[in-house]
Amino acid sequence: MKKFPKARRENLIVQELPDELLIYDEERDRAHCLNQTASTIWQKCDGRTSVEEITRFLSEKAKSPVPDQVVWYALQQFERNHLLAEEIAPPPALAGLNRRQMVRALGIAAVVAVPLVTSILAPVPAQAATCLGSGQSCSTAAQCCSNVCAGGNCL
């Protein structure tokens, strides 16, 4: 059965960099950094390209055979991080594949090809803005929670 993964595109801010892709999820306030392999796979998830075709594309790009386990591992990471528009079920033999198992199965030479999605929780603007409490040193009133800076201390 062919699988056609589709990346989620709505409510995401995507920034391409030379060797990685940064994705900010506005719905969940999470930032994701995809390495080059994961980025290539995510960009091919258009809902029309099959997992097999993505694997072939990666193999051509790497000029070396890439097992479909690499693509399935990336898809599992995308799903876990809500970066796919719809769920995609891996073959039973690959369900729940973790990084360690994949590296063991592929061999040590495959480590550089392992797709990696690193995610962090980004603070909402109100959480990111901090103010100084009463008695703390300040130089302007805007730094103080009370909005009053007198004699170099917040009131």
C-alpha positions as CSV (number, residue, x, y, z in Angstrom):
1,M,0.0,0.0,0.0
2,K,1.4,3.4,-1.0
3,K,1.6,6.1,1.6
4,F,1.5,9.8,0.6
5,P,2.5,11.9,3.6
6,K,1.3,15.5,3.7
7,A,3.1,18.2,5.7
8,R,1.1,20.6,7.7
9,R,1.5,24.1,6.3
10,E,-1.1,26.2,8.1
11,N,-0.2,28.3,11.2
12,L,3.5,27.6,10.7
13,I,6.3,30.0,10.1
14,V,9.0,28.3,8.0
15,Q,12.6,29.7,7.5
16,E,15.0,27.9,5.3
17,L,18.7,28.0,6.2
18,P,21.7,26.5,4.4
19,D,21.8,23.2,6.3
20,E,18.5,23.1,8.2
21,L,14.9,24.2,8.3
22,L,13.4,26.2,11.2
23,I,9.6,25.8,11.8
24,Y,7.7,27.8,14.3
25,D,4.2,26.3,15.2
26,E,2.0,29.3,16.1
27,E,-0.8,27.0,17.4
28,R,1.5,25.2,20.0
29,D,4.2,27.9,20.5
30,R,6.9,25.3,19.6
31,A,9.9,25.8,17.5
32,H,11.4,22.9,15.5
33,C,14.8,22.7,13.9
34,L,15.0,20.0,11.1
35,N,18.5,18.9,10.0
36,Q,19.2,18.6,6.3
37,T,17.8,15.1,5.9
38,A,14.6,15.8,7.9
39,S,14.2,19.1,6.0
40,T,14.4,17.3,2.6
41,I,11.9,14.7,3.7
42,W,9.4,17.3,5.1
43,Q,9.6,19.4,2.0
44,K,8.7,16.3,-0.1
45,C,5.6,15.6,2.0
46,D,3.2,17.2,-0.4
47,G,0.4,14.6,-0.3
48,R,1.2,13.5,-3.9
49,T,4.7,12.0,-3.3
50,S,4.9,8.5,-1.9
51,V,7.2,7.3,0.8
52,E,8.9,5.2,-1.8
53,E,9.4,8.2,-4.1
54,I,10.8,10.2,-1.2
55,T,13.3,7.4,-0.4
56,R,14.4,7.3,-4.1
57,F,14.9,11.1,-4.1
58,L,17.0,10.9,-1.0
59,S,19.0,8.1,-2.5
60,E,19.7,10.1,-5.6
61,K,20.6,13.2,-3.6
62,A,23.0,11.2,-1.4
63,K,24.3,9.2,-4.4
64,S,23.9,6.1,-2.2
65,P,21.1,3.8,-1.3
66,V,18.9,5.2,1.6
67,P,16.6,2.6,3.3
68,D,13.0,3.6,3.7
69,Q,13.5,3.3,7.4
70,V,15.1,6.7,7.3
71,V,11.9,8.3,5.8
72,W,9.6,6.4,8.2
73,Y,11.7,7.6,11.2
74,A,11.4,11.2,10.0
75,L,7.7,10.8,9.5
76,Q,7.2,9.5,13.0
77,Q,9.1,12.6,14.3
78,F,6.9,14.9,12.2
79,E,3.8,13.2,13.4
80,R,4.9,13.4,17.1
81,N,5.6,17.1,16.6
82,H,2.3,17.8,14.8
83,L,4.1,18.7,11.5
84,L,1.9,16.4,9.3
85,A,-1.6,17.4,8.1
86,E,-2.8,13.8,8.6
87,E,-1.6,10.6,10.3
88,I,0.3,8.1,8.4
89,A,0.7,4.5,9.6
90,P,4.2,3.0,9.1
91,P,4.5,-0.7,8.2
92,P,4.2,-2.9,11.3
93,A,7.9,-3.7,11.3
94,L,8.8,0.0,11.6
95,A,6.1,1.2,14.0
96,G,7.7,2.8,17.1
97,L,11.2,2.8,15.6
98,N,13.5,4.9,17.7
99,R,16.8,6.5,16.8
100,R,19.0,3.9,18.5
101,Q,17.1,1.0,16.8
102,M,17.4,2.7,13.4
103,V,21.1,3.4,13.8
104,R,21.7,-0.2,14.8
105,A,19.7,-1.5,11.8
106,L,21.4,0.8,9.3
107,G,24.9,0.6,10.6
108,I,27.2,3.2,11.9
109,A,27.8,4.7,8.5
110,A,24.2,5.9,8.4
111,V,24.5,8.2,11.5
112,V,25.0,11.3,9.3
113,A,21.8,10.5,7.4
114,V,19.6,10.1,10.4
115,P,16.8,12.7,10.2
116,L,16.6,14.8,13.3
117,V,13.9,17.1,14.6
118,T,14.9,19.2,17.6
119,S,12.0,21.0,19.3
120,I,11.7,23.6,22.0
121,L,8.7,25.2,23.7
122,A,8.7,28.9,22.9
123,P,7.4,31.3,25.5
124,V,4.3,33.3,24.5
125,P,5.1,37.1,24.4
126,A,3.6,37.7,27.9
127,Q,5.9,35.0,29.4
128,A,9.0,36.2,27.5
129,A,8.5,39.8,28.9
130,T,9.9,40.1,32.4
131,C,9.8,42.9,34.8
132,L,11.8,43.8,37.9
133,G,10.2,43.5,41.4
134,S,10.1,46.0,44.1
135,G,13.6,46.9,45.5
136,Q,15.5,45.6,42.4
137,S,18.0,47.8,40.6
138,C,16.6,49.6,37.6
139,S,17.6,52.4,35.1
140,T,14.2,53.1,33.6
141,A,10.5,52.8,34.8
142,A,9.7,50.4,31.9
143,Q,11.9,47.8,33.6
144,C,9.8,47.7,36.8
145,C,6.6,45.8,37.3
146,S,5.2,48.8,39.1
147,N,6.4,51.0,36.2
148,V,8.1,53.2,38.8
149,C,11.9,53.5,39.0
150,A,13.1,55.9,41.7
151,G,16.7,56.4,42.8
152,G,17.8,53.3,40.8
153,N,15.4,50.9,42.5
154,C,11.9,49.7,41.5
155,L,9.1,50.7,43.8
